[in-house]
Amino acid sequence: MLPCSAAKGEIIINQRYPVNKGSNLSAPTIVATDQCSQRVKVTSFVPGATIRIFLTAAHAGPVSPHKLIGGPVALPVDGLAVNLTQQLKYDDQVEATQTVNGVNSALSAPMTAGPMLNSLPEPTVDGKNIFACGVIAPVYNLESGWQAGRLDHRIADQLETGSTVMPGRWNSNRVPMRYGEHVLATGRNGEGGEGAGESVSGVFPIVAVKRIPE
């Protein structure tokens, strides 16, 4: 039986499987990603747990012990991304912990950033479920660390960039979408610019925003 109420901020846990020490709280998992990523996808944690990402080894040389580069952030569902305070470099190693009701897990297995891909597969947009006033577009085939974008067909040369907040969905972090706009998805890893690497996928498809159903 689950308790009827919990203290503010406390995660309700089945009393038959209490979390009262780190040894019985498993570590989360960081999904593999590549250099230049500014976010990592995390799985296998208790919904609502506070996630922290640590840089534990760097190709460039020694790092501060348990250098925090992501979080602390409470993630409501499995598979969300945690923004990082710095881009990952090739061969950097990061590890994660989860905290549930004040109990900390051990560090996860290390995830080592791989080399940037020369090309990325094209993401896809679910055109059946994009309506005016929405702020989330269903986008699929995105990898950990990718970004996605939104394009208003009336401003064809302006691409607004959002972040991958969960597998298969992109939160525009902008004003609600409007009827008559068009949405596209582009996979991108890296910030680009002079001296910076970037890998970009094709930009397909372009999907029209529908009217709100009556």
Secondary structure, DSSP 8 states (H G I E B T S, - for coil): ---S---TT-----TTS---SGGGS---EE---BTT-SEEEEESS-TT-EEEEEEEEBTTB---TTEEEEEEEE-SSTT-EEEBSS---TT-EEEEEEEETTEE------EE-B---S-----EE-GGG-BTT--EEEEES--TT-EEEEE-GGGTT-EEEEEEEETTEEE--SS---TT-EE--EEEES--STT---EEEEE---EE-B----
